[in-house]
Amino acid sequence: MSGTGISRTDGGAGDGTDGARVVLITGGASGLGAAGALELRRRGWHPVLVDQDRAGLDAVSAQVAAIAGDAQGALAVQADVTDLGACEAAVQATLTRHGRLDCVWANAGMASFGPLAHTDPGAWRRCIDVNVSGVFHTVRAALPPLLVQRGQVCITASVASFAHPPLMSAYAASKAAVEAMANAWRIELAPHGVGVGVVHASWVGTPMVSDGAQHPAFTRLRDTSPPPLRQVMSAEDAARRIADGIERRDRRIWVPGWVRWLHRLRALLHTPLGERELQRAAPELESLYLQVLREQGAMASSYAPRELQRALDREAGPLSG
């Protein structure tokens, strides 16, 4: 998909320049991005929502409007982050509405699933494109106004950036990549006064997690973790932690807090002892995946339901909005 569909009620360039900080959030139509937009609006920020889901964008925009009695909802831009031009258009629309950009939160992401020998190659490539190229496009497009404001970059990584589960090689690789990108950019941008923070989140109650739970191999994979590590934090609680981190300009944001200690022990996670339970589960994980593959086909076994529909829509034709 490519292109943008922009929803706003404009009073012309500079409308909305009330001195409040402005944050552009990709993946803003649902899950963590939507919860973060609402939380930051409660704190006085103006969120700009970017997503592929037009209906979701409109719904979250209306919720933003209700928080502070806004005459208009949040600026909502329908776009695919794999298209650099679409990201640039979203930033330009932000400047037209608000006249500034103080933070970009590159949050849009997806997961593909499956063992090396059987996963759908298109799903694997799409995961890398959205999660890695999409972050690059988002931050690159937002950088000029962030330099003016000496603003902040926030990137959603994951525990998977350093704990690499089987059947999720594309997701783990993509999250490791964006952590590395953020580390490099933090050094590059420090002389310009722009901060770079990374969100390391464990299980959060988002559509990505709930969709994944429909796949029996994904459920079995989660069960390999000790019970305390399987707990799911609500998107609202996670959003509060992330909003705190954005406002403090933290280098790393831990969701929940114990992830900090797992990150410090990351070198132990892929030792023989650290991988023991996953290796024991690997034959069953592959068997469960192959069962879904036989019943539903390669695409349905590699994409979660929402991403499968998007893949089918891309095959059917270009984004409209």
Secondary structure, DSSP 8 states (H G I E B T S, - for coil): ---EEEE----STTTT-SS--EEEEETTTSHHHHHHHHHHHHTT-EEEEEES-HHHHHHHHHHHHHHHT-SS--EEEEE-TT-HHHHHHHHHHHHHHHS---EEEE-----B---TTTS-HHHHHHHHIIIIIHHHHHHHHHHHHHHHHT-EEEEE--GGGTS--TT-HHHHHHHHHHHHHHHHHHHHHGGGT-EEEEEEE--B-SHHHHHHTTSHHHHHHHTTS-GGGG--B-HHHHHHHHHHHHHHT-SEEEESTTHHHHHHTGGGTTSTTTTHHHHHHHHHHHHHHHHHHHHH-HHHHHB-HHHHHHHHHHHH-----
